[in-house]
Each structure stands twice: as structure tokens, then as C-alpha cells.
Amino acid sequence: MFEEICYGDFEKAADIPAGEFGLGDHMGRPDGIYFFSVMKDSIKHVAGTNHMIQTGKLQQDLARYLDPPQTLSDYVFGIDCYEELKKYYLHVEENRYGHCDWRGLCSLSDHKILMTRRLEYLSQKGYLAHGYRDLYYEKVEKKCLAARNLLVKEDVKGCKDFQGKKLCMLLDGVKEEEMGILSKVNGELEGYLDAHMDEYREYHMERDNDSCYG
């Protein structure tokens, strides 16, 4: 449940035997790790590879992060979350509330920390021709942490002189830098998929279908 495991244990738990395919979307080993939505790649399944990165899906998710679907009701997606956070902070500044909910910006900051490590992994595994880890860390992760720290300070002070506009300027900078870096990463991943057409043919078909209906 909460024990620390080594990577070898993770690989063993992730290796779903071929006989377990077809048991539904919630599959895994007893006392192991459960995986969701793995049926799509079951035809290509090779024992011992379920823990490996799905490059095609990662590229698709990244493209949708940069160009998210239209906002639905109270939900926003991808890069649009910056704009929603800014609306809220300006609302707090205008109405002189004594408290500002900083959980959203903390979640955004956590996402940047994870993305830094994902970019490092992609470079180490050869999916990217250039290393973006340090650039993303300096231009995105650290700046997002600075915005989060400013917001926490404002909240601790009771939002007496809430710096909503300054906070929005910081977030604009983070968003611009992130879009620039991740657009280049997305382009490199697309290049990787193009170079491995046979392995990732289904992603090319889905990308073509999206362009037809987009």
C-alpha cells in the first residue's frame, strides 16, 4: 500500500501476462500495479514492456495540452488553465477578499515539476534530439514556483494589498515560455514518430483524422 519499492519491483508488477489481456480495462496482478486503458496496444504487447513510455500517446496529449478542446461548462483544459487562474486572481483583487485559494496554482506548479522530469527522461531515452530539461526548469518551473510563493505570501498577509496584476504578469511569462518550449518538444516527438512510421502508424492515422475534422 505505502511501501517504497525498487524499479525492479515496478517492472515485475507492470509485466501483465498475455493471458490477462481481455479481462477488461482494469487489469494487473494481485498485489501489483493496476493499469487503465491498455487494451489499445494489446496486439503489440510484448511481455516486460507495459511500463515503457507510450510515445505516440504522449505526443497526442502534448499537442492537446497546447491546443486544448473548447471549454465545457465549468471545465478548462491544458494551457487554458492559466487564463482561468488569472481571472480568479483579478476577481480577488477587485473584491478585496481576505483570502485567496492558492491550491490551483500549487497544482499548476506541481505539473511543471513533473514536466521537467519528463523532459529529462525523454532526452535520456533518445526521443528528443535536444535537451530541454534545464531550459524548462529555468524558464517555466522556477518562474511558476515564484508565482506560487508570491500568492502564498499574499494569502498569509490576509490579501490586504493583493498583487493580482503582478501575479497575472508572472503567469503570462510562464505561459509564453512553456508554449515556446513545449511546441518545440512536440515537433521533435512528431519527427520521432515519423521516423518510426511502422511502429506508430495508428497515431499518424488519428492525427490525419483530427486534421480532417479540426
Sequence and secondary structure as in RCSB ss.txt:
>XXXX:A:sequence
MFEEICYGDFEKAADIPAGEFGLGDHMGRPDGIYFFSVMKDSIKHVAGTNHMIQTGKLQQDLARYLDPPQTLSDY
VFGIDCYEELKKYYLHVEENRYGHCDWRGLCSLSDHKILMTRRLEYLSQKGYLAHGYRDLYYEKVEKKCLAARNL
LVKEDVKGCKDFQGKKLCMLLDGVKEEEMGILSKVNGELEGYLDAHMDEYREYHMERDNDSCYG
>XXXX:A:secstr
      HHHHHHHH   GGGTTS SSB  TTS  BSS GGGGGG  TT TTS  HHHHHHHHHHHHS    BTTB
  GGGHHHHHHHHHHHHHHHT S    HHHHHHHHHHHHHHHHHHHHHHTTS SS  HHHHIIIIIHHHHHHHHH
HHHHHHTTTTT  HHHHHHHHHHHHHHHHHHHHHHHHHHHHHHHHTTTTTHHHHHHHHHHHHH 
